[in-house]
Amino acid sequence: MEILDVLVSAAFWTAVLRIATPYVLGTLGELLCERAGVLNLGIEGIMTLGAMAGWMAVYQGGGLWTGVLVAMACGALMGLLHASLTVPLGLSQHVAGIGVTLLGTSLSYFVYRLVLPQASTPPTIQPFQPLDLPGALAQTPLTYLAALLVLAVAYALYRTPVGLAVRMVGENPGAAEAQGLSVTAVRVGAVMAGSALMALAGAFLTLSAFNAFFFNMVNGRGWICIALVVFASWRPGKALLGALLFAAFDAFQLRLQQIAGGMLPYQVFLMLPYLLSILALVLVARRAAYPRALMIPYRKGER
Amino acid sequence: MTPVLRLTGITKRFGPLVANDAISLTLHAGEVLALLGENGAGKTTLMNILFGHYVADEGSVEAFGRPLPPGSPRAALEAGIGMVHQHFTLADNLSVLDNIAVGTEPLWRPWSDRGGARKRLLDLAGRFGLGVRPDALVADLSVGERQRVEILKALYRDARILILDEPTAVLTPQEASGLFDTLRRLTSDGLAVVFISHKMNEVFAVSDSVAVLRAGRLVATRRTAETDREELAALMVGRDIKPPTPAPMEPGEPVLALSGVTVASGHGRPLLDAVDLTVRRHQVIGIAGVSGNGQTALADLISGLIHADSGSVTLKGESVVAADPAAMVQRGVARIPEDRHAAGLVGAMSVWENLIAERYRDPAFSRFGVLKRGAARRYADEVIRAFDVRCPGPDARTQLLSGGNMQKLILGRTLAHRPDLILASQPTRGLDVGAVSYVHGRLLEARAAGAGVLLISEDLDEILALADCIAVIHHGRLTPLLPHDRVSIRQLGLLMAGHWDVLKEVGHAA
């Protein structure tokens, strides 16, 4: 009975949309990289850096939208690093990505400590406020931006020449090359754009969901995005669906903890969204048609 | 008449190997130039330089009187050069239209003109008789259709010079003659065509002039009408090769019998569908077919890599149930795998290690789990001598050997123990004429010594030269055995394309 009450309450759906936003943005970013054939395991570090850089820009006196732009620029730079290692140099995408995650995470903590050596309780900023709309529509502008970006990425991938080029280098870089495209340029560009979206996902956490930066705040969200890309079969629309589904599980378990907390240890509820995600992955993504050139470095003129 | 394309003094080295040595060529509008040469003669390298995939170490390319900047496929495309690669450069998961249109529009235009692209594509398709479905996924197309897409891709970009790299290698004889018709339409429209091939009959079927490459050097150019097969063959190979011919022999007892064997694929039609086949001693059975019709599954089944879902496999009279590859080797099955790099040899390991790879548990080569390296090296020395493997010695790394010598190594490993059944999958793919006739000779020797040979090949000439009986494989189904002297190339081609009503015709002749 109580469970049904949860599902029809506006507060529940408000929470779902808020929780889903970083997953939507991160998944879109990862999807862009992978569509171009580059796995970006740097996502966790790039999100952390985006969270820190966006917050720091605002804390230093910048506007909220300036913070967003700073975060995205930092993300694009990290993307450039990852792409430089994996595209022209053709290094292992796994190793480079883990390196980028470690670098992005520690760089964020380092800069934060450098600027705020004394802070014991995290200082706060004035974050984005929800728009004055009824019910679950009362979200911050970044959530609406995320929804727009789903449409934009879907349109770009399927309806524009540059989107076709991205899909082509992810499917068969040799064919793209034979059509006169520069595989390196397209891949580097896609990874930079994708990484900027990942950083935006991180910035949402410090500029919208909370009002401060603290350690470990990304907390594995980047890894979930990587799984969501597979769940989405590399399609933006399905990525949105997957992010909403995961967020719903997450919001639901929070409320279950309150309702049924006495009966089971709360860790069981924490596990719930992840277990359900794995189950959904198994059911949905077993026959996913992944981009054929994913994780395969392209070297021109190689015999 | 001014040439549309001029190559001057092109030289390309890959490490110590000189793939192209100071090659100069000219091509005129309306002309089909055949580039003839054995595998490894440097034909594909030369065309990849022309198209900008490789950068030549020396020399220059001129198209329509203007020099072509090296290393830029985009510049080649803009100069009007189109290339149909041997391995198609199409993305399987994208549609035909996507594959053709990619890269043809300004990259940053915020929309695609799909309607215009579709119209232009259909116009071209109609004009040159190249039927395609613009919205079909490339993955769903037959090989012949994919080739049409490749040609349309070049035409869509206003190519005036078309390079085709071994275009018939994957086609049935009927599809090949359709391609030749297309080429004639193109040249009558004023296009120039470079046709790369190592097959003599195609050169005469389609070309106006022919350039012969051997070991990276241009050895001759001729008007096709003014030369003949003998001259070209001598130019191509540089020496006389006498192909071995099988002596007639009475087939012996069966060594392998498949009865109603079906192997499911997990989705769609089965890999093998109720296959019946008997191979006897003193017999070469040829399996003909276009690649991807179940040949790999048949070879894997007989190697013990996969098992039949239904039906029975009998080896020398004993039923085989769920045997692994090691057990099959012990029972006397020798294998020449389809891909010698992937499944035949371990390139990073030495010659002797590869030679005992199937038999390292044999007491001759190991005791108490420790290899007898001395014995293995001595054995390797013997095989190297007996099979004329050109290599520095048993300790040489295998990947440094040439393709022909790798194949000799595999032959040595498989034939040294007098096998009962030899499974030869594409045994001469990528070998030069000399190595081909060596491999054929050894297979025929094994047949004379009492082995049954199952020859799976996509090269009809090879099957017709060696096989006593031929079966055609199509969509996992196998025709009955057809005596090699009762069936024509035309009939085999139709069978390969799936027109099995021809069997009646063959049956009447028999």
Contacts between the chains, C-beta under 8 A, distances in Angstrom:
chain1	res1	chain2	res2	distance
A	159	B	111	6.3
A	159	B	112	5.9
A	160	B	109	7.1
A	160	B	110	6.0
A	160	B	111	6.2
A	160	B	112	5.9
A	161	B	102	7.8
A	161	B	103	8.0
A	161	B	105	4.0
A	161	B	106	6.6
A	161	B	107	5.4
A	161	B	108	7.7
A	161	B	109	5.7
A	161	B	112	5.6
A	162	B	107	5.0
A	162	B	108	6.3
A	164	B	94	8.0
A	164	B	98	5.8
A	164	B	101	6.9
A	164	B	102	5.0
A	164	B	112	6.8
A	165	B	102	6.2
A	165	B	103	6.7
A	165	B	107	6.2
A	167	B	91	7.5
A	167	B	94	6.4
A	167	B	98	7.5
A	168	B	91	5.7
A	168	B	94	6.8
A	168	B	98	7.5
A	168	B	99	7.9
A	168	B	102	4.7
A	168	B	103	7.7
A	171	B	91	3.5
A	171	B	92	7.0
A	171	B	93	5.4
A	171	B	94	6.0
A	172	B	89	6.5
A	172	B	90	6.7
A	172	B	91	4.1
A	172	B	92	7.6
A	174	B	85	8.0
A	174	B	89	5.0
A	175	B	89	3.8
A	175	B	90	5.7
A	175	B	91	5.5
A	175	B	99	7.0
A	175	B	102	7.7
A	176	B	102	6.7
A	176	B	103	6.9
A	177	B	53	7.4
A	177	B	73	5.8
A	177	B	89	7.8
A	178	B	51	7.6
A	178	B	53	7.9
A	178	B	73	5.8
A	178	B	83	6.7
A	178	B	85	6.9
A	178	B	89	4.4
A	179	B	73	7.7
A	179	B	77	7.3
A	179	B	102	5.3
A	179	B	103	3.6
A	179	B	104	7.5
A	179	B	153	7.5
A	180	B	73	5.4
A	180	B	74	3.5
A	180	B	77	4.7
A	180	B	78	7.6
A	180	B	103	5.0
A	181	B	74	7.8
A	181	B	102	7.1
A	181	B	103	4.7
A	289	B	93	5.8
A	291	B	93	7.6
A	292	B	91	7.1
A	292	B	92	6.6
A	292	B	93	6.6
A	300	B	53	7.2
A	301	B	48	7.7
A	301	B	53	5.7
A	301	B	54	4.9
A	301	B	55	7.1
A	301	B	71	7.7
A	303	B	14	6.4
